[in-house]
Amino acid sequence: MPSFSYKAVDKLGRFAMGQVDALNEVDLEIRLERMGLDLITFRPATRSTSLFNRNKVTNQDLVMFCFQLEQLSSAGVPLLECLVDLRESSNNPYFQKVLGAISAEVEGGKMLSQALAEHPAVFSDVFVSLIDAGERTGQLSVVLGNLFNTIRWQDELMSQTKKLLAYPAFVAVVVLLAVVFLMIYVVPQMVSFLRNMGQDLPLNTKILIAMSNAFVNYWWLILGLPVAAVVSLAATIRTNPAARYRFDMFKLNIPVTGPILHKIIMARFARYFALMYQTGIPILDAIKICENIVGNRVVADALTRVHTQINAGDAMSESFRNAGLFPQLVVRMIKVGESTGALDKSLLNISYFYDRDVNDSMQKMLKMIEPALTVLLGGILAFIMFSVLGPVYDSFSKLKI
């Protein structure tokens, strides 16, 4: 469907600008009229090809969407007015366009969940399923509040992970640039000086010279080969299910980061499972949806086995234990939830425990990474300096004699 950029005015005379998908000018006027706007001018929207201006809705946009919609709907504001207010208050042009389309679809008679389902790139299946369950049970405000807390938790976790990786990435770039500069510019000049001295070079200096020659003559291969390997590996993982499974298994088995990743996956699973259970989504359906949430093929296959066993009549806790991938804490808390009838509270306790463990583990890892990278950087620079300056010092010592 074509997209149009428009300029319109509302009933109070305030100007509004944005983008809306419409079949033609008449359809555009009808859609804007449903949103309480009168069309002034329009033109076909141009699609940007810039890598830095892609259509994207962030977790922060979704957090504000859930929070504001929950607040407005709890105050008794009609849904259509809520969506119009959300569109006008959003700072994301693409999200404004999406909200405009959702407003038009709701005005046309669709349920909110049906309108959200028309935009799968923005609203996931679990998001739509929860909204649908909230509409059917009359607990839309409660669902929106739970979604707000869940997406905010996920965004905070991602932000914390980025902070954890920022320092190692910065140091890695500094080390790489320093090594490249020394190998390409400094070392060749010092080698020329040492050869003019006619002195026998130690083994470490010969190794450094060989590495420097490789950097100078084959820099394109040294820099391009890792990039090509990463791109090839990513393409293989994306297109080959077996390779994806092995890669996900490898990530879980990495000595330091594997256990942290496992806890993050368990926390995400428990939180969303509890949210769906609270909303009234059947357990089997919730487990099936969780297969796409966990983001790991190995854990997703374990959930498939759990789904099969529960469907066959086995107890939930026994099914999770037999899957062989879920920690004892998860199995024990699910069993407690089965016994007490408060499965959602047990699942939220699982998420709380793993959230705390993940935060502690990340802080410990950050404290370990900083000195380790400092030692690594010092070791690399010490090797280069010792290999270069050692023979120079020996040459000057002989000249004094």
Secondary structure, DSSP 4 states (H G I P E B T S, - for coil): --EEEEEEEETTS-EEEEEEE-SSHHHHHHHHHHTTEEEEEEEEPPPP--TTS-----HHHHHHHHHHHHHHHHTT--HHHHHHHHHHH---HHHHHHHHHHHHHHHTT--HHHHHHT-TTTS-HHHHHHHHHHHHHT-HHHHHHHHHHHHHHHHHHHHHHHHHHHHHHHHHHHHHHHHHHIIIIIHHHHHHHHHHHTPPPPHHHHHHHHHHHHHHHHHHHHHHHHHHHHHHHHHHHHH-HHHHHHHHHHHHH-TTHHHHHHHHHHHHHHHHHHHHHHHT--HHHHHHHHHHHS--HHHHHHHHHHHHHHHTT--HHHHHHHHS-S-HHHHHHHHHHHHHT-HHHHHHHHHHHHHHHHHHHHHHHHHHHHHHHHHHHHHHHHHHHHHHHHHHHHHHHHHH-
